[in-house]
Every structure is written in structure tokens, then in C-alpha cells.
Amino acid sequence: MSPEQYVQDKAAASGSSFYYAFMFLPAPRRAAITAFYAFCREVDDVVDEVQDLQVAATKLAWWRKEVAQSFGGQATHPVMKALMPWTKEFGIEQRHLNAVIEGCQTDLEQTRFLDFPGLQRYCHLVAGEVGEVACNIFGRTESGTLAYAHKLGLAMQLTNIIRDVGDDARRGRIYLPVNELQQFDVKAHEILKRESPWGYSERFQALMAFQAQRAHQLYDEAFALLPDADREAQKPGLMMANIYRTLLREIESQQFQVLHQRTSLTPIRKLWIAVRTYWRGR
């Protein structure tokens, strides 16, 4: 199997909303973003699929070494072989990949965040830096587009956190800031148990509504930051944003039933949102 086929299969198998946006890109940009996304999936899977923390840490250390030697001209993993031909053309730097690895290392070492600024720093690594790479691949001419990409990455990562409260709890993780749990009198053990009837209490509903409102505000702020000169090129990012925001609204309509299930949109619905965004341009 060629490196290009490997990353294509990796991206397709994920079922991610990102994949639907890639379909609308010209071939070189599609190849670059697919390879970069496959790298993110590989590293993220280390944290989500490896039960032994020491083994996971060893694997992340291996990825750091692989990234370093790949930028030195000696890539061995098919993902890096597929990605390296595009790094110079699209401004993909070693620091971007290391930031993703550092964010996943945080997942191994930290299961709580005391406050939103702490959570925001984590989101910068696993989403903001990813947004920066993506906007460069899509086509960026304005410096303001970087601010848009980082803000949008934060909004989308917060949407992930809202969607995945139950899944994360199964792994012993709570990404909702501790001081905000305290603000709404929601106990960590309540989330970790994921049981009724208290699981979906009014306290929990209020906490989650607070999280959703912040995410909506960040989406609005991100869209306002996108320069008109780059709006056409950044359509794939807008497609992803609209898919994610639709998911957030779906979760809200279900009254944040996220402890026992993982809400998702059907592939047809994701594709429709992507096509609609392509034609509307927003």
C-alpha cells in the first residue's frame, strides 16, 4: 500500500466531518490536508486506544523522533512519507506537529483542568495549531486568517468536549473546567458514574448550556475575524464549522443527553451541509 493510499484510508475510516470538507479541495491541497489529518489521527489514537500509559508515552516519544527525522529527510512511517512532500509548499512546520503530540501527551498526564484558561491552552495545542495548518493548506493570504483559524479551532474543540463528556468519563477524564463544575454545583463523581436520575439534573443542564453558549460565541467571533480576501479559499473550514455547529445545536435540542450516548450527524447530512456551505460561501 502506498503512503497516499494509507492516509486516504485512515481519513476515510475515521468518519470525521473533516473528510467531507476535503472532497471540495483541488488535488494537491486535498493530498496535503489528508496526510496531515491522518497524522493527527495516528497520534490521537495513541491516547484513545492504548490502555497502558507507559506504552502510550513510549509511542508518543516514537512519534516525536519520527517527526524530527522526517524533517531531516528520513521519514519511515507512511503518514510522514505522504505529508513531507507538502510541508514547504503549505508552510507545515515541525512545531505544528510537535504541538499536536504535546497536546496528546497532556491527555496522558492530566485528566482535569482547573479553569477555562488552562483548558484553552490545551485546546490551542490540539485544535488551534491544527486550524493554523489547515488554513494555510486551504489558502491564506491575510494574517487575520490565522486569528480566525485559532478561534474556530477552539470553538470546534469545545464542541467535541461537549459531545464527548460521556466517552471521556469512561476513560476517567473530565475536560469541563473544575471551577465551572463548582459554579453549577455539579460533582465530578456524578459525571464519572454517568447514571440517572441525577445525571441529567437541572444543575448539569445549566452547566452544559453554559458550555454551549461559550462555543456559539466563539463561532461568531471566528466568523467575524475571517478576512473577505480569504473567504473563498477558506470554504472547507467553513464547511467543517457549519457541520460542527449543527452538531452542537443537535446536542442542545436533545437537552445535552451526552453522558450515555455520543450524538452524531449522518454522512448524508454532513455532505448536505458541506454542499450548502460551498454554494452559499458561508
Stockholm file with secondary structure:
# STOCKHOLM 1.0

chainA/1-282         MSPEQYVQDKAAASGSSFYYAFMFLPAPRRAAITAFYAFCREVDDVVDEVQDLQVAATKLAWWRKEVAQSFGGQATHPVMKALMPWTKEFGIEQRHLNAVIEGCQTDLEQTRFLDFPGLQRYCHLVAGEVGEVACNIFGRTESGTLAYAHKLGLAMQLTNIIRDVGDDARRGRIYLPVNELQQFDVKAHEILKRESPWGYSERFQALMAFQAQRAHQLYDEAFALLPDADREAQKPGLMMANIYRTLLREIESQQFQVLHQRTSLTPIRKLWIAVRTYWRGR
#=GR chainA/1-282 SS CCHHHHHHHHHHHHTCHHHHHHTTSCHHHHHHHHHHHHHHHHHHHHHHHCCCHHHHHHHHHHHHHHHHHHHTTCCCSHHHHHHGGGTTTTTCCHHHHHHHHHHHHHHHHCSCCSSHHHHHHHHIIIIIHHHHHHHHHHCCCCTHHHHHHHHHHHHHHHHHHHHTHHHHHHTTCCCSCHHHHHHTTCCHHHHHHTCTTGGGCHHHHHHHHHHHHHHHHHHHHHHHHSCHHHHTTTHHHHHHHHHHHHHHHHHHHTTSCCSSCCCCCCHHHHHHHHHHHHHHCC
#=GC SS_cons         CCHHHHHHHHHHHHTCHHHHHHTTSCHHHHHHHHHHHHHHHHHHHHHHHCCCHHHHHHHHHHHHHHHHHHHTTCCCSHHHHHHGGGTTTTTCCHHHHHHHHHHHHHHHHCSCCSSHHHHHHHHIIIIIHHHHHHHHHHCCCCTHHHHHHHHHHHHHHHHHHHHTHHHHHHTTCCCSCHHHHHHTTCCHHHHHHTCTTGGGCHHHHHHHHHHHHHHHHHHHHHHHHSCHHHHTTTHHHHHHHHHHHHHHHHHHHTTSCCSSCCCCCCHHHHHHHHHHHHHHCC
//
